[in-house]
Amino acid sequence: MTLSSAHRSALSDQVISALRAQIASGEWPVGSRIPTEAELVEQLGVARNTVREAVRALAHNGLLDIRQGSGTYVVATSELAGVMHRRFADADPGHVGELRAALEASAARLAAVRRTEADLKQLDALLDKREAAWESRDVGRFVEADANFHLAVVAASHNEVLTDVYADLGTVMRAFLRVDVGEELVPEAHMDHHRLLAAIRAGDPETAGHEAASYTRGWGCGMRMAAQR
């Protein structure tokens, strides 16, 4: 490798790290379009080819999706999330639901034992947002609010490995949940999450685990019914 090619490679790695940081921090959330190539060149102060190489690398790793004529969009928050998104895109919804139930039940039990006052404060706020989103009847807003609440429950377990794995599966589960919810929020489909939060607050791991698992038992049924119609 020549000196110039080594320099280009190092610079490309720096740009990849910078773009990955924007994604991981949530500044560029999943589903959003990232700045144009020209805008990134100006922001980062590097050559167009370097930006293009970095974007292609992140697209290859599953974080970005380059759509001709539309732009480049964030599809995952990490390389592992990108792999999971591709691997489970066609998975049985019921199987994904069972995995979600297992992870969330385990996390809820741990959260009931390990949660802090800061965790409870955040969960209170996120549950309020979830309820407000439901009342708004905006499906996209509700799915996001519901996912954020459940992620906070998992984070309250204070198990970093469990939290990272769950977060990396988030893109997959949001996609399935969005389809399962359907085009509108109907009253009979509402699931009250106050009992889960109450169990975590009370330090009751058995009830917390039971409540978390109960929310996902029927998950995926709506998708199967839609597929059969």
Salt bridges, closest charged atoms under 4 A:
GLU37 OE2 - ARG48 NH1 2.89
GLU37 OE2 - ARG52 NH2 2.72
ASP65 OD2 - ARG67 NE 2.84
GLU79 OE2 - ARG20 NH2 2.85
ASP92 OD1 - ARG224 NH2 2.85
GLU104 OE2 - ARG100 NE 2.61
GLU104 OE1 - HIS150 ND1 2.97
ASP119 OD2 - HIS158 NE2 2.63
ASP124 OD2 - ARG201 NH2 2.58
GLU131 OE2 - ARG130 NH1 3.17
GLU131 OE1 - HIS190 NE2 3.32
GLU144 OE1 - ARG174 NE 3.24
ASP146 OD2 - ARG100 NH2 3.62
ASP146 OD1 - ARG130 NE 2.67
ASP146 OD1 - HIS150 NE2 3.40
ASP146 OD1 - HIS193 NE2 3.62
ASP192 OD1 - HIS194 ND1 2.58
GLU211 OE1 - ARG195 NE 3.37
